[in-house]
Amino acid sequence: MGRKNQDSSYTYIPFGGEVLEERTFGGFTIPSQINAGWWFGTDKYFDFFRANIERAEFF
């Protein structure tokens, strides 16, 4: 569920992200650069979450 509209009702807001890069660690290929945010797929989209995986260990 998203934030309130001007009339105080709630509405769904598209959320999504992009995998920008993949890397292989210990034989496993995983997303290594990721961006995510609200209004995904629209002109309002902005990414507020960014991650860069520099190291991964699997047990």
CHARMM internal coordinates of N, CA and C (Angstrom, degrees):
IC EDIT
DIST 1 N 1 CA 1.4430
DIST 1 CA 1 C 1.5274
ANGL 1 N 1 CA 1 C 107.78
DIST 1 C 2 N 1.2774
ANGL 1 CA 1 C 2 N 116.12
DIHE 1 N 1 CA 1 C 2 N 146.54
DIST 2 N 2 CA 1.4558
ANGL 1 C 2 N 2 CA 120.86
DIHE 1 CA 1 C 2 N 2 CA -177.29
DIST 2 CA 2 C 1.5035
ANGL 2 N 2 CA 2 C 112.99
DIHE 1 C 2 N 2 CA 2 C -101.29
DIST 2 C 3 N 1.2850
ANGL 2 CA 2 C 3 N 115.00
DIHE 2 N 2 CA 2 C 3 N -155.59
DIST 3 N 3 CA 1.4625
ANGL 2 C 3 N 3 CA 120.63
DIHE 2 CA 2 C 3 N 3 CA -177.34
DIST 3 CA 3 C 1.5206
ANGL 3 N 3 CA 3 C 110.89
DIHE 2 C 3 N 3 CA 3 C -88.01
DIST 3 C 4 N 1.3083
ANGL 3 CA 3 C 4 N 114.99
DIHE 3 N 3 CA 3 C 4 N 172.76
DIST 4 N 4 CA 1.4634
ANGL 3 C 4 N 4 CA 120.50
DIHE 3 CA 3 C 4 N 4 CA -179.42
DIST 4 CA 4 C 1.5303
ANGL 4 N 4 CA 4 C 111.29
DIHE 3 C 4 N 4 CA 4 C -72.71
DIST 4 C 5 N 1.3253
ANGL 4 CA 4 C 5 N 114.21
DIHE 4 N 4 CA 4 C 5 N 147.45
DIST 5 N 5 CA 1.4624
ANGL 4 C 5 N 5 CA 120.90
DIHE 4 CA 4 C 5 N 5 CA 171.21
DIST 5 CA 5 C 1.5154
ANGL 5 N 5 CA 5 C 108.98
DIHE 4 C 5 N 5 CA 5 C -83.37
DIST 5 C 6 N 1.3131
ANGL 5 CA 5 C 6 N 116.33
DIHE 5 N 5 CA 5 C 6 N 178.43
DIST 6 N 6 CA 1.4671
ANGL 5 C 6 N 6 CA 120.58
DIHE 5 CA 5 C 6 N 6 CA 178.70
DIST 6 CA 6 C 1.5247
ANGL 6 N 6 CA 6 C 111.80
DIHE 5 C 6 N 6 CA 6 C -61.59
DIST 6 C 7 N 1.3496
ANGL 6 CA 6 C 7 N 117.88
DIHE 6 N 6 CA 6 C 7 N -27.53
DIST 7 N 7 CA 1.4602
ANGL 6 C 7 N 7 CA 120.61
DIHE 6 CA 6 C 7 N 7 CA 179.71
DIST 7 CA 7 C 1.5348
ANGL 7 N 7 CA 7 C 112.20
DIHE 6 C 7 N 7 CA 7 C -89.99
DIST 7 C 8 N 1.3315
ANGL 7 CA 7 C 8 N 117.63
DIHE 7 N 7 CA 7 C 8 N 14.20
DIST 8 N 8 CA 1.4717
ANGL 7 C 8 N 8 CA 125.66
DIHE 7 CA 7 C 8 N 8 CA 178.85
DIST 8 CA 8 C 1.5236
ANGL 8 N 8 CA 8 C 114.28
DIHE 7 C 8 N 8 CA 8 C 71.16
DIST 8 C 9 N 1.3399
ANGL 8 CA 8 C 9 N 118.52
DIHE 8 N 8 CA 8 C 9 N 8.35
DIST 9 N 9 CA 1.4552
ANGL 8 C 9 N 9 CA 120.20
DIHE 8 CA 8 C 9 N 9 CA 174.23
DIST 9 CA 9 C 1.5284
ANGL 9 N 9 CA 9 C 108.91
DIHE 8 C 9 N 9 CA 9 C -87.64
DIST 9 C 10 N 1.3187
ANGL 9 CA 9 C 10 N 115.88
DIHE 9 N 9 CA 9 C 10 N 159.74
DIST 10 N 10 CA 1.4634
ANGL 9 C 10 N 10 CA 120.25
DIHE 9 CA 9 C 10 N 10 CA 178.44
DIST 10 CA 10 C 1.5156
ANGL 10 N 10 CA 10 C 109.87
DIHE 9 C 10 N 10 CA 10 C -98.45
DIST 10 C 11 N 1.3107
ANGL 10 CA 10 C 11 N 115.71
DIHE 10 N 10 CA 10 C 11 N 152.67
DIST 11 N 11 CA 1.4604
ANGL 10 C 11 N 11 CA 121.09
DIHE 10 CA 10 C 11 N 11 CA 178.42
DIST 11 CA 11 C 1.5203
ANGL 11 N 11 CA 11 C 108.90
DIHE 10 C 11 N 11 CA 11 C -143.46
DIST 11 C 12 N 1.3184
ANGL 11 CA 11 C 12 N 116.25
DIHE 11 N 11 CA 11 C 12 N 156.99
DIST 12 N 12 CA 1.4574
ANGL 11 C 12 N 12 CA 120.69
DIHE 11 CA 11 C 12 N 12 CA 175.75
DIST 12 CA 12 C 1.5203
ANGL 12 N 12 CA 12 C 109.31
DIHE 11 C 12 N 12 CA 12 C -77.12
DIST 12 C 13 N 1.3220
ANGL 12 CA 12 C 13 N 115.16
DIHE 12 N 12 CA 12 C 13 N 138.11
DIST 13 N 13 CA 1.4597
ANGL 12 C 13 N 13 CA 121.70
DIHE 12 CA 12 C 13 N 13 CA 178.63
DIST 13 CA 13 C 1.5194
ANGL 13 N 13 CA 13 C 106.82
DIHE 12 C 13 N 13 CA 13 C -120.48
DIST 13 C 14 N 1.3295
ANGL 13 CA 13 C 14 N 118.52
DIHE 13 N 13 CA 13 C 14 N 128.93
DIST 14 N 14 CA 1.4526
ANGL 13 C 14 N 14 CA 120.09
DIHE 13 CA 13 C 14 N 14 CA -179.17
DIST 14 CA 14 C 1.5298
ANGL 14 N 14 CA 14 C 111.24
DIHE 13 C 14 N 14 CA 14 C -60.46
DIST 14 C 15 N 1.3181
ANGL 14 CA 14 C 15 N 115.69
DIHE 14 N 14 CA 14 C 15 N 131.65
DIST 15 N 15 CA 1.4573
ANGL 14 C 15 N 15 CA 121.86
DIHE 14 CA 14 C 15 N 15 CA 177.05
DIST 15 CA 15 C 1.5155
ANGL 15 N 15 CA 15 C 107.51
DIHE 14 C 15 N 15 CA 15 C -125.86
DIST 15 C 16 N 1.3163
ANGL 15 CA 15 C 16 N 116.34
DIHE 15 N 15 CA 15 C 16 N 137.74
DIST 16 N 16 CA 1.4568
ANGL 15 C 16 N 16 CA 118.92
DIHE 15 CA 15 C 16 N 16 CA 178.87
DIST 16 CA 16 C 1.5020
ANGL 16 N 16 CA 16 C 111.02
DIHE 15 C 16 N 16 CA 16 C -170.92
DIST 16 C 17 N 1.3030
ANGL 16 CA 16 C 17 N 114.59
DIHE 16 N 16 CA 16 C 17 N -176.88
DIST 17 N 17 CA 1.4443
ANGL 16 C 17 N 17 CA 119.12
DIHE 16 CA 16 C 17 N 17 CA -178.45
DIST 17 CA 17 C 1.5136
ANGL 17 N 17 CA 17 C 111.71
DIHE 16 C 17 N 17 CA 17 C -156.81
DIST 17 C 18 N 1.3058
ANGL 17 CA 17 C 18 N 113.82
DIHE 17 N 17 CA 17 C 18 N 178.26
DIST 18 N 18 CA 1.4567
ANGL 17 C 18 N 18 CA 121.58
DIHE 17 CA 17 C 18 N 18 CA -178.43
DIST 18 CA 18 C 1.5214
ANGL 18 N 18 CA 18 C 109.84
DIHE 17 C 18 N 18 CA 18 C -129.49
DIST 18 C 19 N 1.3062
ANGL 18 CA 18 C 19 N 115.38
DIHE 18 N 18 CA 18 C 19 N 139.20
DIST 19 N 19 CA 1.4578
ANGL 18 C 19 N 19 CA 121.38
DIHE 18 CA 18 C 19 N 19 CA 169.55
DIST 19 CA 19 C 1.5203
ANGL 19 N 19 CA 19 C 105.10
DIHE 18 C 19 N 19 CA 19 C -94.12
DIST 19 C 20 N 1.3139
ANGL 19 CA 19 C 20 N 115.97
DIHE 19 N 19 CA 19 C 20 N 115.90
DIST 20 N 20 CA 1.4620
ANGL 19 C 20 N 20 CA 120.78
DIHE 19 CA 19 C 20 N 20 CA -175.11
DIST 20 CA 20 C 1.5241
ANGL 20 N 20 CA 20 C 113.05
DIHE 19 C 20 N 20 CA 20 C -96.85
DIST 20 C 21 N 1.3237
ANGL 20 CA 20 C 21 N 115.70
DIHE 20 N 20 CA 20 C 21 N -19.75
DIST 21 N 21 CA 1.4608
ANGL 20 C 21 N 21 CA 119.14
DIHE 20 CA 20 C 21 N 21 CA -177.57
DIST 21 CA 21 C 1.5205
ANGL 21 N 21 CA 21 C 109.16
DIHE 20 C 21 N 21 CA 21 C -156.88
DIST 21 C 22 N 1.3288
ANGL 21 CA 21 C 22 N 116.45
DIHE 21 N 21 CA 21 C 22 N 150.26
DIST 22 N 22 CA 1.4649
ANGL 21 C 22 N 22 CA 122.44
DIHE 21 CA 21 C 22 N 22 CA 173.85
DIST 22 CA 22 C 1.5224
ANGL 22 N 22 CA 22 C 108.73
DIHE 21 C 22 N 22 CA 22 C -124.80
DIST 22 C 23 N 1.3397
ANGL 22 CA 22 C 23 N 115.58
DIHE 22 N 22 CA 22 C 23 N 149.51
DIST 23 N 23 CA 1.4662
ANGL 22 C 23 N 23 CA 121.18
DIHE 22 CA 22 C 23 N 23 CA 175.53
DIST 23 CA 23 C 1.5191
ANGL 23 N 23 CA 23 C 108.30
DIHE 22 C 23 N 23 CA 23 C -138.78
DIST 23 C 24 N 1.3245
ANGL 23 CA 23 C 24 N 115.16
DIHE 23 N 23 CA 23 C 24 N 157.48
DIST 24 N 24 CA 1.4602
ANGL 23 C 24 N 24 CA 121.02
DIHE 23 CA 23 C 24 N 24 CA 179.16
DIST 24 CA 24 C 1.5222
ANGL 24 N 24 CA 24 C 108.94
DIHE 23 C 24 N 24 CA 24 C -107.08
DIST 24 C 25 N 1.3361
ANGL 24 CA 24 C 25 N 114.73
DIHE 24 N 24 CA 24 C 25 N 126.50
DIST 25 N 25 CA 1.4637
ANGL 24 C 25 N 25 CA 122.86
DIHE 24 CA 24 C 25 N 25 CA 177.44
DIST 25 CA 25 C 1.5226
ANGL 25 N 25 CA 25 C 107.30
DIHE 24 C 25 N 25 CA 25 C -126.70
DIST 25 C 26 N 1.3114
ANGL 25 CA 25 C 26 N 117.42
DIHE 25 N 25 CA 25 C 26 N 124.63
DIST 26 N 26 CA 1.4600
ANGL 25 C 26 N 26 CA 121.15
DIHE 25 CA 25 C 26 N 26 CA 176.17
DIST 26 CA 26 C 1.5203
ANGL 26 N 26 CA 26 C 113.74
DIHE 25 C 26 N 26 CA 26 C 54.68
DIST 26 C 27 N 1.3239
ANGL 26 CA 26 C 27 N 117.29
DIHE 26 N 26 CA 26 C 27 N 33.58
DIST 27 N 27 CA 1.4529
ANGL 26 C 27 N 27 CA 121.24
DIHE 26 CA 26 C 27 N 27 CA 178.48
DIST 27 CA 27 C 1.5297
ANGL 27 N 27 CA 27 C 114.85
DIHE 26 C 27 N 27 CA 27 C 86.28
DIST 27 C 28 N 1.3403
ANGL 27 CA 27 C 28 N 118.02
DIHE 27 N 27 CA 27 C 28 N -0.77
DIST 28 N 28 CA 1.4600
ANGL 27 C 28 N 28 CA 122.27
DIHE 27 CA 27 C 28 N 28 CA 178.64
DIST 28 CA 28 C 1.5283
ANGL 28 N 28 CA 28 C 109.52
DIHE 27 C 28 N 28 CA 28 C -112.05
DIST 28 C 29 N 1.3128
ANGL 28 CA 28 C 29 N 117.21
DIHE 28 N 28 CA 28 C 29 N 128.08
DIST 29 N 29 CA 1.4577
ANGL 28 C 29 N 29 CA 121.66
DIHE 28 CA 28 C 29 N 29 CA 176.56
DIST 29 CA 29 C 1.5263
ANGL 29 N 29 CA 29 C 108.08
DIHE 28 C 29 N 29 CA 29 C -95.20
DIST 29 C 30 N 1.3309
ANGL 29 CA 29 C 30 N 115.29
DIHE 29 N 29 CA 29 C 30 N 124.27
DIST 30 N 30 CA 1.4670
ANGL 29 C 30 N 30 CA 121.45
DIHE 29 CA 29 C 30 N 30 CA -176.86
DIST 30 CA 30 C 1.5304
ANGL 30 N 30 CA 30 C 109.83
DIHE 29 C 30 N 30 CA 30 C -134.03
DIST 30 C 31 N 1.3406
ANGL 30 CA 30 C 31 N 117.49
DIHE 30 N 30 CA 30 C 31 N 160.29
DIST 31 N 31 CA 1.4664
ANGL 30 C 31 N 31 CA 119.09
DIHE 30 CA 30 C 31 N 31 CA 172.74
DIST 31 CA 31 C 1.5283
ANGL 31 N 31 CA 31 C 109.65
DIHE 30 C 31 N 31 CA 31 C -60.33
DIST 31 C 32 N 1.3180
ANGL 31 CA 31 C 32 N 116.85
DIHE 31 N 31 CA 31 C 32 N 133.48
DIST 32 N 32 CA 1.4660
ANGL 31 C 32 N 32 CA 119.44
DIHE 31 CA 31 C 32 N 32 CA -179.13
DIST 32 CA 32 C 1.5294
ANGL 32 N 32 CA 32 C 112.85
DIHE 31 C 32 N 32 CA 32 C -118.52
DIST 32 C 33 N 1.3159
ANGL 32 CA 32 C 33 N 117.32
DIHE 32 N 32 CA 32 C 33 N -13.47
DIST 33 N 33 CA 1.4647
ANGL 32 C 33 N 33 CA 120.48
DIHE 32 CA 32 C 33 N 33 CA 173.53
DIST 33 CA 33 C 1.5233
ANGL 33 N 33 CA 33 C 107.06
DIHE 32 C 33 N 33 CA 33 C -137.36
DIST 33 C 34 N 1.3399
ANGL 33 CA 33 C 34 N 116.08
DIHE 33 N 33 CA 33 C 34 N 120.79
DIST 34 N 34 CA 1.4614
ANGL 33 C 34 N 34 CA 122.14
DIHE 33 CA 33 C 34 N 34 CA -172.83
DIST 34 CA 34 C 1.5234
ANGL 34 N 34 CA 34 C 109.21
DIHE 33 C 34 N 34 CA 34 C -134.40
DIST 34 C 35 N 1.3202
ANGL 34 CA 34 C 35 N 116.79
DIHE 34 N 34 CA 34 C 35 N 138.29
DIST 35 N 35 CA 1.4611
ANGL 34 C 35 N 35 CA 123.64
DIHE 34 CA 34 C 35 N 35 CA 171.62
DIST 35 CA 35 C 1.5189
ANGL 35 N 35 CA 35 C 107.82
DIHE 34 C 35 N 35 CA 35 C -125.61
DIST 35 C 36 N 1.3425
ANGL 35 CA 35 C 36 N 117.83
DIHE 35 N 35 CA 35 C 36 N 143.93
DIST 36 N 36 CA 1.4615
ANGL 35 C 36 N 36 CA 121.13
DIHE 35 CA 35 C 36 N 36 CA 178.70
DIST 36 CA 36 C 1.5277
ANGL 36 N 36 CA 36 C 109.97
DIHE 35 C 36 N 36 CA 36 C -148.16
DIST 36 C 37 N 1.3452
ANGL 36 CA 36 C 37 N 115.39
DIHE 36 N 36 CA 36 C 37 N 154.66
DIST 37 N 37 CA 1.4577
ANGL 36 C 37 N 37 CA 119.30
DIHE 36 CA 36 C 37 N 37 CA 178.64
DIST 37 CA 37 C 1.5157
ANGL 37 N 37 CA 37 C 112.62
DIHE 36 C 37 N 37 CA 37 C -176.61
DIST 37 C 38 N 1.3347
ANGL 37 CA 37 C 38 N 114.36
DIHE 37 N 37 CA 37 C 38 N 175.51
DIST 38 N 38 CA 1.4667
ANGL 37 C 38 N 38 CA 122.78
DIHE 37 CA 37 C 38 N 38 CA 178.05
DIST 38 CA 38 C 1.5163
ANGL 38 N 38 CA 38 C 110.19
DIHE 37 C 38 N 38 CA 38 C -78.23
DIST 38 C 39 N 1.3033
ANGL 38 CA 38 C 39 N 116.06
DIHE 38 N 38 CA 38 C 39 N 159.41
DIST 39 N 39 CA 1.4594
ANGL 38 C 39 N 39 CA 126.04
DIHE 38 CA 38 C 39 N 39 CA 178.63
DIST 39 CA 39 C 1.5210
ANGL 39 N 39 CA 39 C 111.60
DIHE 38 C 39 N 39 CA 39 C 63.46
DIST 39 C 40 N 1.3285
ANGL 39 CA 39 C 40 N 116.74
DIHE 39 N 39 CA 39 C 40 N 33.17
DIST 40 N 40 CA 1.4662
ANGL 39 C 40 N 40 CA 122.07
DIHE 39 CA 39 C 40 N 40 CA -179.44
DIST 40 CA 40 C 1.5274
ANGL 40 N 40 CA 40 C 110.10
DIHE 39 C 40 N 40 CA 40 C -58.35
DIST 40 C 41 N 1.3162
ANGL 40 CA 40 C 41 N 116.42
DIHE 40 N 40 CA 40 C 41 N 135.21
DIST 41 N 41 CA 1.4553
ANGL 40 C 41 N 41 CA 121.27
DIHE 40 CA 40 C 41 N 41 CA 179.07
DIST 41 CA 41 C 1.5116
ANGL 41 N 41 CA 41 C 114.53
DIHE 40 C 41 N 41 CA 41 C 83.53
DIST 41 C 42 N 1.3381
ANGL 41 CA 41 C 42 N 117.70
DIHE 41 N 41 CA 41 C 42 N 6.95
DIST 42 N 42 CA 1.4647
ANGL 41 C 42 N 42 CA 121.13
DIHE 41 CA 41 C 42 N 42 CA 178.98
DIST 42 CA 42 C 1.5235
ANGL 42 N 42 CA 42 C 109.58
DIHE 41 C 42 N 42 CA 42 C -124.83
DIST 42 C 43 N 1.3182
ANGL 42 CA 42 C 43 N 116.12
DIHE 42 N 42 CA 42 C 43 N 172.53
DIST 43 N 43 CA 1.4670
ANGL 42 C 43 N 43 CA 121.36
DIHE 42 CA 42 C 43 N 43 CA 177.16
DIST 43 CA 43 C 1.5263
ANGL 43 N 43 CA 43 C 111.93
DIHE 42 C 43 N 43 CA 43 C -68.38
DIST 43 C 44 N 1.3367
ANGL 43 CA 43 C 44 N 117.44
DIHE 43 N 43 CA 43 C 44 N -18.67
DIST 44 N 44 CA 1.4675
ANGL 43 C 44 N 44 CA 121.43
DIHE 43 CA 43 C 44 N 44 CA -179.59
DIST 44 CA 44 C 1.5232
ANGL 44 N 44 CA 44 C 113.15
DIHE 43 C 44 N 44 CA 44 C -83.87
DIST 44 C 45 N 1.3289
ANGL 44 CA 44 C 45 N 118.29
DIHE 44 N 44 CA 44 C 45 N -6.90
DIST 45 N 45 CA 1.4631
ANGL 44 C 45 N 45 CA 121.95
DIHE 44 CA 44 C 45 N 45 CA -174.46
DIST 45 CA 45 C 1.5216
ANGL 45 N 45 CA 45 C 112.04
DIHE 44 C 45 N 45 CA 45 C -57.77
DIST 45 C 46 N 1.3169
ANGL 45 CA 45 C 46 N 115.21
DIHE 45 N 45 CA 45 C 46 N 134.74
DIST 46 N 46 CA 1.4602
ANGL 45 C 46 N 46 CA 121.31
DIHE 45 CA 45 C 46 N 46 CA 168.20
DIST 46 CA 46 C 1.5186
ANGL 46 N 46 CA 46 C 106.92
DIHE 45 C 46 N 46 CA 46 C -144.20
DIST 46 C 47 N 1.3062
ANGL 46 CA 46 C 47 N 116.00
DIHE 46 N 46 CA 46 C 47 N 139.34
DIST 47 N 47 CA 1.4641
ANGL 46 C 47 N 47 CA 118.88
DIHE 46 CA 46 C 47 N 47 CA -179.99
DIST 47 CA 47 C 1.5185
ANGL 47 N 47 CA 47 C 109.40
DIHE 46 C 47 N 47 CA 47 C -88.46
DIST 47 C 48 N 1.3208
ANGL 47 CA 47 C 48 N 115.87
DIHE 47 N 47 CA 47 C 48 N 127.71
DIST 48 N 48 CA 1.4599
ANGL 47 C 48 N 48 CA 120.94
DIHE 47 CA 47 C 48 N 48 CA 177.00
DIST 48 CA 48 C 1.5240
ANGL 48 N 48 CA 48 C 110.82
DIHE 47 C 48 N 48 CA 48 C -111.21
DIST 48 C 49 N 1.3312
ANGL 48 CA 48 C 49 N 116.15
DIHE 48 N 48 CA 48 C 49 N -7.35
DIST 49 N 49 CA 1.4591
ANGL 48 C 49 N 49 CA 120.60
DIHE 48 CA 48 C 49 N 49 CA 177.83
DIST 49 CA 49 C 1.5168
ANGL 49 N 49 CA 49 C 108.16
DIHE 48 C 49 N 49 CA 49 C -123.49
DIST 49 C 50 N 1.3320
ANGL 49 CA 49 C 50 N 115.37
DIHE 49 N 49 CA 49 C 50 N 126.66
DIST 50 N 50 CA 1.4644
ANGL 49 C 50 N 50 CA 121.51
DIHE 49 CA 49 C 50 N 50 CA 177.02
DIST 50 CA 50 C 1.5158
ANGL 50 N 50 CA 50 C 107.91
DIHE 49 C 50 N 50 CA 50 C -134.50
DIST 50 C 51 N 1.3174
ANGL 50 CA 50 C 51 N 116.37
DIHE 50 N 50 CA 50 C 51 N 134.40
DIST 51 N 51 CA 1.4683
ANGL 50 C 51 N 51 CA 120.29
DIHE 50 CA 50 C 51 N 51 CA -179.96
DIST 51 CA 51 C 1.5165
ANGL 51 N 51 CA 51 C 109.78
DIHE 50 C 51 N 51 CA 51 C -136.35
DIST 51 C 52 N 1.3129
ANGL 51 CA 51 C 52 N 115.09
DIHE 51 N 51 CA 51 C 52 N 139.67
DIST 52 N 52 CA 1.4408
ANGL 51 C 52 N 52 CA 123.26
DIHE 51 CA 51 C 52 N 52 CA 173.65
DIST 52 CA 52 C 1.5211
ANGL 52 N 52 CA 52 C 107.51
DIHE 51 C 52 N 52 CA 52 C -125.53
DIST 52 C 53 N 1.3152
ANGL 52 CA 52 C 53 N 116.79
DIHE 52 N 52 CA 52 C 53 N 117.83
DIST 53 N 53 CA 1.4572
ANGL 52 C 53 N 53 CA 121.71
DIHE 52 CA 52 C 53 N 53 CA 179.00
DIST 53 CA 53 C 1.5241
ANGL 53 N 53 CA 53 C 106.69
DIHE 52 C 53 N 53 CA 53 C -91.78
DIST 53 C 54 N 1.3204
ANGL 53 CA 53 C 54 N 115.98
DIHE 53 N 53 CA 53 C 54 N 118.34
DIST 54 N 54 CA 1.4547
ANGL 53 C 54 N 54 CA 120.92
DIHE 53 CA 53 C 54 N 54 CA -178.92
DIST 54 CA 54 C 1.5224
ANGL 54 N 54 CA 54 C 112.49
DIHE 53 C 54 N 54 CA 54 C -104.13
DIST 54 C 55 N 1.3250
ANGL 54 CA 54 C 55 N 116.38
DIHE 54 N 54 CA 54 C 55 N -19.30
DIST 55 N 55 CA 1.4568
ANGL 54 C 55 N 55 CA 120.22
DIHE 54 CA 54 C 55 N 55 CA -179.14
DIST 55 CA 55 C 1.5250
ANGL 55 N 55 CA 55 C 108.69
DIHE 54 C 55 N 55 CA 55 C -153.56
DIST 55 C 56 N 1.3160
ANGL 55 CA 55 C 56 N 116.09
DIHE 55 N 55 CA 55 C 56 N 140.98
DIST 56 N 56 CA 1.4710
ANGL 55 C 56 N 56 CA 120.55
DIHE 55 CA 55 C 56 N 56 CA 176.22
DIST 56 CA 56 C 1.5250
ANGL 56 N 56 CA 56 C 107.99
DIHE 55 C 56 N 56 CA 56 C -143.32
DIST 56 C 57 N 1.3289
ANGL 56 CA 56 C 57 N 114.85
DIHE 56 N 56 CA 56 C 57 N 137.19
DIST 57 N 57 CA 1.4706
ANGL 56 C 57 N 57 CA 121.51
DIHE 56 CA 56 C 57 N 57 CA 177.06
DIST 57 CA 57 C 1.5127
ANGL 57 N 57 CA 57 C 108.80
DIHE 56 C 57 N 57 CA 57 C -122.65
DIST 57 C 58 N 1.3010
ANGL 57 CA 57 C 58 N 116.70
DIHE 57 N 57 CA 57 C 58 N 135.94
DIST 58 N 58 CA 1.4576
ANGL 57 C 58 N 58 CA 122.42
DIHE 57 CA 57 C 58 N 58 CA -179.96
DIST 58 CA 58 C 1.5161
ANGL 58 N 58 CA 58 C 108.55
DIHE 57 C 58 N 58 CA 58 C -118.21
DIST 58 C 59 N 1.3200
ANGL 58 CA 58 C 59 N 116.48
DIHE 58 N 58 CA 58 C 59 N 134.42
DIST 59 N 59 CA 1.4541
ANGL 58 C 59 N 59 CA 121.74
DIHE 58 CA 58 C 59 N 59 CA -177.42
DIST 59 CA 59 C 1.5064
ANGL 59 N 59 CA 59 C 111.22
DIHE 58 C 59 N 59 CA 59 C -111.99
END
COOR INIT
IC SEED 1 N 1 CA 1 C
IC BUILD
